[in-house]
């Protein structure tokens, strides 16, 4: 039963529901919420320095 639910959440219809409720879907190419920016800000990737990541983790109480 849980597996069927997860399959639905990751389906086209499930991702559309996420978007309609204002959440960002996890499947690339799925519709995004209305009014959302085309690109989300991120601190991951080559542009993120070790200092930036450490500060982010400290601010939000995260560990590496």
PDBQT receptor file of N, H, CA, C and O in Angstrom, charges set to zero:
ATOM      1  N   UNK A   1       0.827  -1.207   0.000  1.00  0.00    +0.000 N 
ATOM      2  CA  UNK A   1       0.000   0.000   0.000  1.00  0.00    +0.000 C 
ATOM      3  C   UNK A   1       0.871   1.272   0.000  1.00  0.00    +0.000 C 
ATOM      4  O   UNK A   1       0.624   2.200  -0.770  1.00  0.00    +0.000 OA
ATOM      5  N   UNK A   2       1.874   1.297   0.860  1.00  0.00    +0.000 N 
ATOM      6  H   UNK A   2       2.074   0.543   1.485  1.00  0.00    +0.000 HD
ATOM      7  CA  UNK A   2       2.758   2.466   0.923  1.00  0.00    +0.000 C 
ATOM      8  C   UNK A   2       3.510   2.647  -0.391  1.00  0.00    +0.000 C 
ATOM      9  O   UNK A   2       3.725   3.773  -0.839  1.00  0.00    +0.000 OA
ATOM     10  N   UNK A   3       3.908   1.538  -1.005  1.00  0.00    +0.000 N 
ATOM     11  H   UNK A   3       3.733   0.624  -0.641  1.00  0.00    +0.000 HD
ATOM     12  CA  UNK A   3       4.634   1.624  -2.272  1.00  0.00    +0.000 C 
ATOM     13  C   UNK A   3       3.749   2.232  -3.362  1.00  0.00    +0.000 C 
ATOM     14  O   UNK A   3       4.229   3.023  -4.174  1.00  0.00    +0.000 OA
ATOM     15  N   UNK A   4       2.468   1.873  -3.389  1.00  0.00    +0.000 N 
ATOM     16  H   UNK A   4       2.078   1.230  -2.730  1.00  0.00    +0.000 HD
ATOM     17  CA  UNK A   4       1.547   2.446  -4.380  1.00  0.00    +0.000 C 
ATOM     18  C   UNK A   4       1.387   3.949  -4.157  1.00  0.00    +0.000 C 
ATOM     19  O   UNK A   4       1.323   4.726  -5.110  1.00  0.00    +0.000 OA
ATOM     20  N   UNK A   5       1.324   4.345  -2.891  1.00  0.00    +0.000 N 
ATOM     21  H   UNK A   5       1.376   3.714  -2.116  1.00  0.00    +0.000 HD
ATOM     22  CA  UNK A   5       1.190   5.767  -2.572  1.00  0.00    +0.000 C 
ATOM     23  C   UNK A   5       2.428   6.538  -3.048  1.00  0.00    +0.000 C 
ATOM     24  O   UNK A   5       2.305   7.603  -3.653  1.00  0.00    +0.000 OA
ATOM     25  N   UNK A   6       3.609   5.999  -2.776  1.00  0.00    +0.000 N 
ATOM     26  H   UNK A   6       3.709   5.134  -2.285  1.00  0.00    +0.000 HD
ATOM     27  CA  UNK A   6       4.834   6.658  -3.226  1.00  0.00    +0.000 C 
ATOM     28  C   UNK A   6       4.906   6.728  -4.744  1.00  0.00    +0.000 C 
ATOM     29  O   UNK A   6       5.333   7.739  -5.301  1.00  0.00    +0.000 OA
ATOM     30  N   UNK A   7       4.492   5.664  -5.411  1.00  0.00    +0.000 N 
ATOM     31  H   UNK A   7       4.145   4.843  -4.958  1.00  0.00    +0.000 HD
ATOM     32  CA  UNK A   7       4.481   5.678  -6.877  1.00  0.00    +0.000 C 
ATOM     33  C   UNK A   7       3.543   6.770  -7.390  1.00  0.00    +0.000 C 
ATOM     34  O   UNK A   7       3.844   7.442  -8.377  1.00  0.00    +0.000 OA
ATOM     35  N   UNK A   8       2.402   6.943  -6.713  1.00  0.00    +0.000 N 
ATOM     36  H   UNK A   8       2.158   6.397  -5.912  1.00  0.00    +0.000 HD
ATOM     37  CA  UNK A   8       1.477   8.006  -7.114  1.00  0.00    +0.000 C 
ATOM     38  C   UNK A   8       2.119   9.383  -6.911  1.00  0.00    +0.000 C 
ATOM     39  O   UNK A   8       2.041  10.240  -7.791  1.00  0.00    +0.000 OA
ATOM     40  N   UNK A   9       2.752   9.595  -5.749  1.00  0.00    +0.000 N 
ATOM     41  H   UNK A   9       2.814   8.899  -5.033  1.00  0.00    +0.000 HD
ATOM     42  CA  UNK A   9       3.370  10.893  -5.475  1.00  0.00    +0.000 C 
ATOM     43  C   UNK A   9       4.424  11.248  -6.517  1.00  0.00    +0.000 C 
ATOM     44  O   UNK A   9       4.607  12.420  -6.845  1.00  0.00    +0.000 OA
ATOM     45  N   UNK A  10       5.115  10.239  -7.036  1.00  0.00    +0.000 N 
ATOM     46  H   UNK A  10       4.966   9.287  -6.769  1.00  0.00    +0.000 HD
ATOM     47  CA  UNK A  10       6.154  10.478  -8.026  1.00  0.00    +0.000 C 
ATOM     48  C   UNK A  10       5.640  10.412  -9.456  1.00  0.00    +0.000 C 
ATOM     49  O   UNK A  10       6.414  10.540 -10.404  1.00  0.00    +0.000 OA
ATOM     50  N   UNK A  11       4.339  10.213  -9.612  1.00  0.00    +0.000 N 
ATOM     51  H   UNK A  11       3.710  10.109  -8.842  1.00  0.00    +0.000 HD
ATOM     52  CA  UNK A  11       3.756  10.174 -10.954  1.00  0.00    +0.000 C 
ATOM     53  C   UNK A  11       3.489  11.591 -11.449  1.00  0.00    +0.000 C 
ATOM     54  O   UNK A  11       3.602  12.558 -10.696  1.00  0.00    +0.000 OA
ATOM     55  N   UNK A  12       3.137  11.695 -12.717  1.00  0.00    +0.000 N 
ATOM     56  H   UNK A  12       3.045  10.909 -13.328  1.00  0.00    +0.000 HD
ATOM     57  CA  UNK A  12       2.816  12.999 -13.297  1.00  0.00    +0.000 C 
ATOM     58  C   UNK A  12       1.662  13.654 -12.542  1.00  0.00    +0.000 C 
ATOM     59  O   UNK A  12       1.714  14.847 -12.245  1.00  0.00    +0.000 OA
ATOM     60  N   UNK A  13       0.634  12.890 -12.235  1.00  0.00    +0.000 N 
ATOM     61  H   UNK A  13       0.591  11.921 -12.476  1.00  0.00    +0.000 HD
ATOM     62  CA  UNK A  13      -0.514  13.425 -11.505  1.00  0.00    +0.000 C 
ATOM     63  C   UNK A  13      -0.157  13.861 -10.093  1.00  0.00    +0.000 C 
ATOM     64  O   UNK A  13      -0.617  14.903  -9.627  1.00  0.00    +0.000 OA
ATOM     65  N   UNK A  14       0.656  13.071  -9.416  1.00  0.00    +0.000 N 
ATOM     66  H   UNK A  14       1.029  12.224  -9.795  1.00  0.00    +0.000 HD
ATOM     67  CA  UNK A  14       1.083  13.423  -8.063  1.00  0.00    +0.000 C 
ATOM     68  C   UNK A  14       1.912  14.690  -8.042  1.00  0.00    +0.000 C 
ATOM     69  O   UNK A  14       1.743  15.540  -7.168  1.00  0.00    +0.000 OA
ATOM     70  N   UNK A  15       2.808  14.814  -9.008  1.00  0.00    +0.000 N 
ATOM     71  H   UNK A  15       2.946  14.124  -9.719  1.00  0.00    +0.000 HD
ATOM     72  CA  UNK A  15       3.641  16.010  -9.084  1.00  0.00    +0.000 C 
ATOM     73  C   UNK A  15       2.811  17.242  -9.425  1.00  0.00    +0.000 C 
ATOM     74  O   UNK A  15       3.107  18.342  -8.957  1.00  0.00    +0.000 OA
ATOM     75  N   UNK A  16       1.780  17.063 -10.233  1.00  0.00    +0.000 N 
ATOM     76  H   UNK A  16       1.540  16.170 -10.613  1.00  0.00    +0.000 HD
ATOM     77  CA  UNK A  16       0.886  18.177 -10.558  1.00  0.00    +0.000 C 
ATOM     78  C   UNK A  16       0.159  18.661  -9.295  1.00  0.00    +0.000 C 
ATOM     79  O   UNK A  16      -0.018  19.863  -9.099  1.00  0.00    +0.000 OA
ATOM     80  N   UNK A  17      -0.257  17.723  -8.446  1.00  0.00    +0.000 N 
ATOM     81  H   UNK A  17      -0.113  16.746  -8.605  1.00  0.00    +0.000 HD
ATOM     82  CA  UNK A  17      -0.922  18.093  -7.192  1.00  0.00    +0.000 C 
ATOM     83  C   UNK A  17       0.037  18.879  -6.299  1.00  0.00    +0.000 C 
ATOM     84  O   UNK A  17      -0.351  19.884  -5.703  1.00  0.00    +0.000 OA
ATOM     85  N   UNK A  18       1.296  18.422  -6.206  1.00  0.00    +0.000 N 
ATOM     86  H   UNK A  18       1.611  17.606  -6.691  1.00  0.00    +0.000 HD
ATOM     87  CA  UNK A  18       2.294  19.172  -5.433  1.00  0.00    +0.000 C 
ATOM     88  C   UNK A  18       2.334  20.617  -5.919  1.00  0.00    +0.000 C 
ATOM     89  O   UNK A  18       2.270  21.548  -5.117  1.00  0.00    +0.000 OA
ATOM     90  N   UNK A  19       2.438  20.799  -7.215  1.00  0.00    +0.000 N 
ATOM     91  H   UNK A  19       2.490  20.042  -7.867  1.00  0.00    +0.000 HD
ATOM     92  CA  UNK A  19       2.548  22.132  -7.799  1.00  0.00    +0.000 C 
ATOM     93  C   UNK A  19       1.304  22.972  -7.510  1.00  0.00    +0.000 C 
ATOM     94  O   UNK A  19       1.413  24.148  -7.163  1.00  0.00    +0.000 OA
ATOM     95  N   UNK A  20       0.129  22.369  -7.651  1.00  0.00    +0.000 N 
ATOM     96  H   UNK A  20       0.040  21.414  -7.932  1.00  0.00    +0.000 HD
ATOM     97  CA  UNK A  20      -1.122  23.090  -7.398  1.00  0.00    +0.000 C 
ATOM     98  C   UNK A  20      -1.231  23.544  -5.949  1.00  0.00    +0.000 C 
ATOM     99  O   UNK A  20      -1.893  24.542  -5.663  1.00  0.00    +0.000 OA
ATOM    100  N   UNK A  21      -0.594  22.830  -5.035  1.00  0.00    +0.000 N 
ATOM    101  H   UNK A  21      -0.057  22.019  -5.267  1.00  0.00    +0.000 HD
ATOM    102  CA  UNK A  21      -0.631  23.170  -3.613  1.00  0.00    +0.000 C 
ATOM    103  C   UNK A  21       0.496  24.118  -3.209  1.00  0.00    +0.000 C 
ATOM    104  O   UNK A  21       0.614  24.486  -2.040  1.00  0.00    +0.000 OA
ATOM    105  N   UNK A  22       1.335  24.516  -4.192  1.00  0.00    +0.000 N 
ATOM    106  H   UNK A  22       1.239  24.217  -5.141  1.00  0.00    +0.000 HD
ATOM    107  CA  UNK A  22       2.394  25.475  -3.914  1.00  0.00    +0.000 C 
ATOM    108  C   UNK A  22       3.739  24.864  -3.597  1.00  0.00    +0.000 C 
ATOM    109  O   UNK A  22       4.673  25.583  -3.243  1.00  0.00    +0.000 OA
ATOM    110  N   UNK A  23       3.858  23.553  -3.715  1.00  0.00    +0.000 N 
ATOM    111  H   UNK A  23       3.099  22.969  -4.003  1.00  0.00    +0.000 HD
ATOM    112  CA  UNK A  23       5.132  22.883  -3.460  1.00  0.00    +0.000 C 
ATOM    113  C   UNK A  23       5.877  22.664  -4.771  1.00  0.00    +0.000 C 
ATOM    114  O   UNK A  23       5.273  22.556  -5.838  1.00  0.00    +0.000 OA
ATOM    115  N   UNK A  24       7.190  22.601  -4.667  1.00  0.00    +0.000 N 
ATOM    116  H   UNK A  24       7.680  22.689  -3.800  1.00  0.00    +0.000 HD
ATOM    117  CA  UNK A  24       7.996  22.324  -5.854  1.00  0.00    +0.000 C 
ATOM    118  C   UNK A  24       8.052  20.821  -6.087  1.00  0.00    +0.000 C 
ATOM    119  O   UNK A  24       8.376  20.064  -5.172  1.00  0.00    +0.000 OA
ATOM    120  N   UNK A  25       7.741  20.385  -7.294  1.00  0.00    +0.000 N 
ATOM    121  H   UNK A  25       7.478  21.000  -8.037  1.00  0.00    +0.000 HD
ATOM    122  CA  UNK A  25       7.822  18.961  -7.604  1.00  0.00    +0.000 C 
ATOM    123  C   UNK A  25       9.279  18.507  -7.653  1.00  0.00    +0.000 C 
ATOM    124  O   UNK A  25      10.183  19.319  -7.851  1.00  0.00    +0.000 OA
ATOM    125  N   UNK A  26       9.499  17.206  -7.471  1.00  0.00    +0.000 N 
ATOM    126  H   UNK A  26       8.764  16.547  -7.310  1.00  0.00    +0.000 HD
ATOM    127  CA  UNK A  26      10.860  16.678  -7.469  1.00  0.00    +0.000 C 
ATOM    128  C   UNK A  26      11.264  16.082  -8.813  1.00  0.00    +0.000 C 
ATOM    129  O   UNK A  26      12.435  15.762  -9.016  1.00  0.00    +0.000 OA
ATOM    130  N   UNK A  27      10.329  15.929  -9.720  1.00  0.00    +0.000 N 
ATOM    131  H   UNK A  27       9.377  16.188  -9.555  1.00  0.00    +0.000 HD
ATOM    132  CA  UNK A  27      10.611  15.360 -11.029  1.00  0.00    +0.000 C 
ATOM    133  C   UNK A  27      10.888  16.496 -12.017  1.00  0.00    +0.000 C 
ATOM    134  O   UNK A  27      10.029  17.354 -12.224  1.00  0.00    +0.000 OA
ATOM    135  N   UNK A  28      12.087  16.511 -12.633  1.00  0.00    +0.000 N 
ATOM    136  H   UNK A  28      12.785  15.814 -12.464  1.00  0.00    +0.000 HD
ATOM    137  CA  UNK A  28      12.388  17.561 -13.611  1.00  0.00    +0.000 C 
ATOM    138  C   UNK A  28      11.357  17.582 -14.743  1.00  0.00    +0.000 C 
ATOM    139  O   UNK A  28      10.914  16.540 -15.224  1.00  0.00    +0.000 OA
ATOM    140  N   UNK A  29      10.996  18.782 -15.147  1.00  0.00    +0.000 N 
ATOM    141  H   UNK A  29      11.356  19.629 -14.756  1.00  0.00    +0.000 HD
ATOM    142  CA  UNK A  29      10.029  18.930 -16.221  1.00  0.00    +0.000 C 
ATOM    143  C   UNK A  29       8.584  19.001 -15.737  1.00  0.00    +0.000 C 
ATOM    144  O   UNK A  29       7.684  19.277 -16.529  1.00  0.00    +0.000 OA
ATOM    145  N   UNK A  30       8.349  18.756 -14.445  1.00  0.00    +0.000 N 
ATOM    146  H   UNK A  30       9.081  18.531 -13.801  1.00  0.00    +0.000 HD
ATOM    147  CA  UNK A  30       7.000  18.873 -13.899  1.00  0.00    +0.000 C 
ATOM    148  C   UNK A  30       6.659  20.351 -13.759  1.00  0.00    +0.000 C 
ATOM    149  O   UNK A  30       7.554  21.185 -13.625  1.00  0.00    +0.000 OA
ATOM    150  N   UNK A  31       5.376  20.677 -13.787  1.00  0.00    +0.000 N 
ATOM    151  H   UNK A  31       4.648  19.999 -13.895  1.00  0.00    +0.000 HD
ATOM    152  CA  UNK A  31       5.010  22.094 -13.649  1.00  0.00    +0.000 C 
ATOM    153  C   UNK A  31       5.388  22.614 -12.261  1.00  0.00    +0.000 C 
ATOM    154  O   UNK A  31       5.312  21.888 -11.270  1.00  0.00    +0.000 OA
ATOM    155  N   UNK A  32       5.793  23.875 -12.208  1.00  0.00    +0.000 N 
ATOM    156  H   UNK A  32       5.855  24.465 -13.013  1.00  0.00    +0.000 HD
ATOM    157  CA  UNK A  32       6.145  24.505 -10.930  1.00  0.00    +0.000 C 
ATOM    158  C   UNK A  32       4.958  25.335 -10.450  1.00  0.00    +0.000 C 
ATOM    159  O   UNK A  32       4.069  25.644 -11.243  1.00  0.00    +0.000 OA
ATOM    160  N   UNK A  33       4.924  25.703  -9.169  1.00  0.00    +0.000 N 
ATOM    161  H   UNK A  33       5.647  25.452  -8.524  1.00  0.00    +0.000 HD
ATOM    162  CA  UNK A  33       3.817  26.506  -8.654  1.00  0.00    +0.000 C 
ATOM    163  C   UNK A  33       3.694  27.833  -9.397  1.00  0.00    +0.000 C 
ATOM    164  O   UNK A  33       4.697  28.405  -9.823  1.00  0.00    +0.000 OA
ATOM    165  N   UNK A  34       2.473  28.317  -9.551  1.00  0.00    +0.000 N 
ATOM    166  H   UNK A  34       1.658  27.852  -9.205  1.00  0.00    +0.000 HD
ATOM    167  CA  UNK A  34       2.246  29.600 -10.212  1.00  0.00    +0.000 C 
ATOM    168  C   UNK A  34       2.963  30.707  -9.459  1.00  0.00    +0.000 C 
ATOM    169  O   UNK A  34       2.942  30.756  -8.229  1.00  0.00    +0.000 OA
ATOM    170  N   UNK A  35       3.605  31.605 -10.224  1.00  0.00    +0.000 N 
ATOM    171  H   UNK A  35       3.622  31.565 -11.223  1.00  0.00    +0.000 HD
ATOM    172  CA  UNK A  35       4.290  32.740  -9.629  1.00  0.00    +0.000 C 
ATOM    173  C   UNK A  35       5.674  32.435  -9.095  1.00  0.00    +0.000 C 
ATOM    174  O   UNK A  35       6.318  33.306  -8.511  1.00  0.00    +0.000 OA
ATOM    175  N   UNK A  36       6.138  31.219  -9.285  1.00  0.00    +0.000 N 
ATOM    176  H   UNK A  36       5.615  30.511  -9.759  1.00  0.00    +0.000 HD
ATOM    177  CA  UNK A  36       7.462  30.862  -8.762  1.00  0.00    +0.000 C 
ATOM    178  C   UNK A  36       8.557  31.346  -9.711  1.00  0.00    +0.000 C 
ATOM    179  O   UNK A  36       8.326  31.490 -10.912  1.00  0.00    +0.000 OA
ATOM    180  N   UNK A  37       9.751  31.597  -9.167  1.00  0.00    +0.000 N 
ATOM    181  H   UNK A  37       9.939  31.480  -8.191  1.00  0.00    +0.000 HD
ATOM    182  CA  UNK A  37      10.849  32.033 -10.044  1.00  0.00    +0.000 C 
ATOM    183  C   UNK A  37      11.268  30.900 -10.980  1.00  0.00    +0.000 C 
ATOM    184  O   UNK A  37      11.061  29.723 -10.685  1.00  0.00    +0.000 OA
ATOM    185  N   UNK A  38      11.855  31.274 -12.101  1.00  0.00    +0.000 N 
ATOM    186  H   UNK A  38      12.023  32.230 -12.340  1.00  0.00    +0.000 HD
ATOM    187  CA  UNK A  38      12.311  30.276 -13.071  1.00  0.00    +0.000 C 
ATOM    188  C   UNK A  38      13.462  29.439 -12.514  1.00  0.00    +0.000 C 
ATOM    189  O   UNK A  38      13.601  28.264 -12.854  1.00  0.00    +0.000 OA
ATOM    190  N   UNK A  39      14.278  30.042 -11.666  1.00  0.00    +0.000 N 
ATOM    191  H   UNK A  39      14.165  30.997 -11.390  1.00  0.00    +0.000 HD
ATOM    192  CA  UNK A  39      15.430  29.338 -11.114  1.00  0.00    +0.000 C 
ATOM    193  C   UNK A  39      15.474  29.584  -9.614  1.00  0.00    +0.000 C 
ATOM    194  O   UNK A  39      15.315  30.719  -9.165  1.00  0.00    +0.000 OA
ATOM    195  N   UNK A  40      15.690  28.532  -8.840  1.00  0.00    +0.000 N 
ATOM    196  H   UNK A  40      15.820  27.610  -9.205  1.00  0.00    +0.000 HD
ATOM    197  CA  UNK A  40      15.777  28.665  -7.392  1.00  0.00    +0.000 C 
ATOM    198  C   UNK A  40      17.210  28.948  -6.978  1.00  0.00    +0.000 C 
ATOM    199  O   UNK A  40      18.155  28.441  -7.581  1.00  0.00    +0.000 OA
ATOM    200  N   UNK A  41      17.359  29.755  -5.953  1.00  0.00    +0.000 N 
ATOM    201  H   UNK A  41      16.591  30.167  -5.462  1.00  0.00    +0.000 HD
ATOM    202  CA  UNK A  41      18.686  30.023  -5.413  1.00  0.00    +0.000 C 
ATOM    203  C   UNK A  41      19.207  28.771  -4.725  1.00  0.00    +0.000 C 
ATOM    204  O   UNK A  41      18.440  28.020  -4.123  1.00  0.00    +0.000 OA
ATOM    205  N   UNK A  42      20.481  28.555  -4.812  1.00  0.00    +0.000 N 
ATOM    206  H   UNK A  42      21.104  29.166  -5.300  1.00  0.00    +0.000 HD
ATOM    207  CA  UNK A  42      21.090  27.378  -4.208  1.00  0.00    +0.000 C 
ATOM    208  C   UNK A  42      22.490  27.720  -3.754  1.00  0.00    +0.000 C 
ATOM    209  O   UNK A  42      23.148  28.579  -4.339  1.00  0.00    +0.000 OA
ATOM    210  N   UNK A  43      22.947  27.047  -2.708  1.00  0.00    +0.000 N 
ATOM    211  H   UNK A  43      22.412  26.349  -2.233  1.00  0.00    +0.000 HD
ATOM    212  CA  UNK A  43      24.325  27.249  -2.283  1.00  0.00    +0.000 C 
ATOM    213  C   UNK A  43      25.159  26.007  -2.570  1.00  0.00    +0.000 C 
ATOM    214  O   UNK A  43      26.303  25.918  -2.124  1.00  0.00    +0.000 OA
ATOM    215  N   UNK A  44      24.619  25.073  -3.289  1.00  0.00    +0.000 N 
ATOM    216  H   UNK A  44      23.690  25.145  -3.651  1.00  0.00    +0.000 HD
ATOM    217  CA  UNK A  44      25.376  23.882  -3.656  1.00  0.00    +0.000 C 
ATOM    218  C   UNK A  44      26.028  24.102  -5.009  1.00  0.00    +0.000 C 
ATOM    219  O   UNK A  44      25.610  24.955  -5.792  1.00  0.00    +0.000 OA
ATOM    220  N   UNK A  45      27.030  23.336  -5.255  1.00  0.00    +0.000 N 
ATOM    221  H   UNK A  45      27.369  22.643  -4.619  1.00  0.00    +0.000 HD
ATOM    222  CA  UNK A  45      27.683  23.422  -6.548  1.00  0.00    +0.000 C 
ATOM    223  C   UNK A  45      29.013  24.126  -6.450  1.00  0.00    +0.000 C 
ATOM    224  O   UNK A  45      29.450  24.498  -5.361  1.00  0.00    +0.000 OA
ATOM    225  N   UNK A  46      29.654  24.311  -7.580  1.00  0.00    +0.000 N 
ATOM    226  H   UNK A  46      29.299  24.009  -8.465  1.00  0.00    +0.000 HD
ATOM    227  CA  UNK A  46      30.999  24.880  -7.586  1.00  0.00    +0.000 C 
ATOM    228  C   UNK A  46      31.066  26.311  -7.059  1.00  0.00    +0.000 C 
ATOM    229  O   UNK A  46      32.118  26.742  -6.588  1.00  0.00    +0.000 OA
ATOM    230  N   UNK A  47      29.952  27.061  -7.132  1.00  0.00    +0.000 N 
ATOM    231  H   UNK A  47      29.097  26.711  -7.515  1.00  0.00    +0.000 HD
ATOM    232  CA  UNK A  47      29.990  28.453  -6.668  1.00  0.00    +0.000 C 
ATOM    233  C   UNK A  47      29.942  28.565  -5.149  1.00  0.00    +0.000 C 
ATOM    234  O   UNK A  47      30.210  29.637  -4.607  1.00  0.00    +0.000 OA
ATOM    235  N   UNK A  48      29.608  27.485  -4.452  1.00  0.00    +0.000 N 
ATOM    236  H   UNK A  48      29.390  26.614  -4.892  1.00  0.00    +0.000 HD
ATOM    237  CA  UNK A  48      29.508  27.514  -2.999  1.00  0.00    +0.000 C 
ATOM    238  C   UNK A  48      30.871  27.223  -2.378  1.00  0.00    +0.000 C 
ATOM    239  O   UNK A  48      31.442  26.149  -2.571  1.00  0.00    +0.000 OA
ATOM    240  N   UNK A  49      31.371  28.181  -1.644  1.00  0.00    +0.000 N 
ATOM    241  H   UNK A  49      30.907  29.053  -1.488  1.00  0.00    +0.000 HD
ATOM    242  CA  UNK A  49      32.665  27.977  -0.998  1.00  0.00    +0.000 C 
ATOM    243  C   UNK A  49      32.458  27.223   0.310  1.00  0.00    +0.000 C 
ATOM    244  O   UNK A  49      31.345  27.163   0.831  1.00  0.00    +0.000 OA
ATOM    245  N   UNK A  50      33.511  26.663   0.823  1.00  0.00    +0.000 N 
ATOM    246  H   UNK A  50      34.416  26.712   0.399  1.00  0.00    +0.000 HD
ATOM    247  CA  UNK A  50      33.463  25.931   2.090  1.00  0.00    +0.000 C 
ATOM    248  C   UNK A  50      32.961  26.851   3.213  1.00  0.00    +0.000 C 
ATOM    249  O   UNK A  50      32.195  26.417   4.073  1.00  0.00    +0.000 OA
ATOM    250  N   UNK A  51      33.389  28.109   3.206  1.00  0.00    +0.000 N 
ATOM    251  H   UNK A  51      34.012  28.462   2.507  1.00  0.00    +0.000 HD
ATOM    252  CA  UNK A  51      32.978  29.060   4.246  1.00  0.00    +0.000 C 
ATOM    253  C   UNK A  51      31.469  29.315   4.195  1.00  0.00    +0.000 C 
ATOM    254  O   UNK A  51      30.806  29.368   5.231  1.00  0.00    +0.000 OA
ATOM    255  N   UNK A  52      30.939  29.471   2.986  1.00  0.00    +0.000 N 
ATOM    256  H   UNK A  52      31.478  29.428   2.145  1.00  0.00    +0.000 HD
ATOM    257  CA  UNK A  52      29.503  29.708   2.837  1.00  0.00    +0.000 C 
ATOM    258  C   UNK A  52      28.720  28.504   3.356  1.00  0.00    +0.000 C 
ATOM    259  O   UNK A  52      27.739  28.669   4.080  1.00  0.00    +0.000 OA
ATOM    260  N   UNK A  53      29.147  27.302   2.991  1.00  0.00    +0.000 N 
ATOM    261  H   UNK A  53      29.944  27.169   2.402  1.00  0.00    +0.000 HD
ATOM    262  CA  UNK A  53      28.449  26.098   3.449  1.00  0.00    +0.000 C 
ATOM    263  C   UNK A  53      28.538  25.942   4.962  1.00  0.00    +0.000 C 
ATOM    264  O   UNK A  53      27.559  25.563   5.604  1.00  0.00    +0.000 OA
ATOM    265  N   UNK A  54      29.697  26.229   5.533  1.00  0.00    +0.000 N 
ATOM    266  H   UNK A  54      30.493  26.537   5.011  1.00  0.00    +0.000 HD
ATOM    267  CA  UNK A  54      29.849  26.129   6.988  1.00  0.00    +0.000 C 
ATOM    268  C   UNK A  54      28.959  27.149   7.701  1.00  0.00    +0.000 C 
ATOM    269  O   UNK A  54      28.347  26.834   8.721  1.00  0.00    +0.000 OA
ATOM    270  N   UNK A  55      28.889  28.358   7.169  1.00  0.00    +0.000 N 
ATOM    271  H   UNK A  55      29.386  28.613   6.340  1.00  0.00    +0.000 HD
ATOM    272  CA  UNK A  55      28.021  29.381   7.785  1.00  0.00    +0.000 C 
ATOM    273  C   UNK A  55      26.560  28.978   7.672  1.00  0.00    +0.000 C 
ATOM    274  O   UNK A  55      25.808  29.106   8.638  1.00  0.00    +0.000 OA
ATOM    275  N   UNK A  56      26.147  28.495   6.513  1.00  0.00    +0.000 N 
ATOM    276  H   UNK A  56      26.758  28.391   5.728  1.00  0.00    +0.000 HD
ATOM    277  CA  UNK A  56      24.777  28.033   6.318  1.00  0.00    +0.000 C 
ATOM    278  C   UNK A  56      24.447  26.927   7.322  1.00  0.00    +0.000 C 
ATOM    279  O   UNK A  56      23.408  26.971   7.981  1.00  0.00    +0.000 OA
ATOM    280  N   UNK A  57      25.324  25.948   7.433  1.00  0.00    +0.000 N 
ATOM    281  H   UNK A  57      26.168  25.912   6.897  1.00  0.00    +0.000 HD
ATOM    282  CA  UNK A  57      25.100  24.838   8.357  1.00  0.00    +0.000 C 
ATOM    283  C   UNK A  57      25.026  25.324   9.798  1.00  0.00    +0.000 C 
ATOM    284  O   UNK A  57      24.211  24.830  10.577  1.00  0.00    +0.000 OA
ATOM    285  N   UNK A  58      25.873  26.289  10.161  1.00  0.00    +0.000 N 
ATOM    286  H   UNK A  58      26.536  26.690   9.528  1.00  0.00    +0.000 HD
ATOM    287  CA  UNK A  58      25.833  26.828  11.516  1.00  0.00    +0.000 C 
ATOM    288  C   UNK A  58      24.532  27.576  11.779  1.00  0.00    +0.000 C 
ATOM    289  O   UNK A  58      23.937  27.437  12.848  1.00  0.00    +0.000 OA
ATOM    290  N   UNK A  59      24.088  28.372  10.801  1.00  0.00    +0.000 N 
ATOM    291  H   UNK A  59      24.571  28.485   9.933  1.00  0.00    +0.000 HD
ATOM    292  CA  UNK A  59      22.844  29.142  10.980  1.00  0.00    +0.000 C 
ATOM    293  C   UNK A  59      21.629  28.239  11.152  1.00  0.00    +0.000 C 
ATOM    294  O   UNK A  59      20.714  28.558  11.912  1.00  0.00    +0.000 OA
ATOM    295  N   UNK A  60      21.620  27.118  10.450  1.00  0.00    +0.000 N 
ATOM    296  H   UNK A  60      22.363  26.859   9.833  1.00  0.00    +0.000 HD
ATOM    297  CA  UNK A  60      20.450  26.253  10.483  1.00  0.00    +0.000 C 
ATOM    298  C   UNK A  60      20.666  24.999  11.327  1.00  0.00    +0.000 C 
ATOM    299  O   UNK A  60      19.845  24.082  11.301  1.00  0.00    +0.000 OA
ATOM    300  N   UNK A  61      21.761  24.957  12.070  1.00  0.00    +0.000 N 
ATOM    301  H   UNK A  61      22.428  25.701  12.091  1.00  0.00    +0.000 HD
ATOM    302  CA  UNK A  61      22.009  23.832  12.965  1.00  0.00    +0.000 C 
ATOM    303  C   UNK A  61      22.213  22.511  12.246  1.00  0.00    +0.000 C 
ATOM    304  O   UNK A  61      21.814  21.462  12.752  1.00  0.00    +0.000 OA
ATOM    305  N   UNK A  62      22.824  22.550  11.085  1.00  0.00    +0.000 N 
ATOM    306  H   UNK A  62      23.148  23.402  10.675  1.00  0.00    +0.000 HD
ATOM    307  CA  UNK A  62      23.029  21.332  10.304  1.00  0.00    +0.000 C 
ATOM    308  C   UNK A  62      24.463  20.860  10.455  1.00  0.00    +0.000 C 
ATOM    309  O   UNK A  62      25.372  21.640  10.740  1.00  0.00    +0.000 OA
ATOM    310  N   UNK A  63      24.638  19.577  10.258  1.00  0.00    +0.000 N 
ATOM    311  H   UNK A  63      23.900  18.943  10.027  1.00  0.00    +0.000 HD
ATOM    312  CA  UNK A  63      25.977  18.990  10.253  1.00  0.00    +0.000 C 
ATOM    313  C   UNK A  63      26.348  18.617   8.851  1.00  0.00    +0.000 C 
ATOM    314  O   UNK A  63      25.481  18.485   7.987  1.00  0.00    +0.000 OA
ATOM    315  N   UNK A  64      27.626  18.445   8.611  1.00  0.00    +0.000 N 
ATOM    316  H   UNK A  64      28.330  18.552   9.312  1.00  0.00    +0.000 HD
ATOM    317  CA  UNK A  64      28.065  17.959   7.306  1.00  0.00    +0.000 C 
ATOM    318  C   UNK A  64      27.939  16.473   7.238  1.00  0.00    +0.000 C 
ATOM    319  O   UNK A  64      28.262  15.873   6.213  1.00  0.00    +0.000 OA
TER     320      UNK A  64
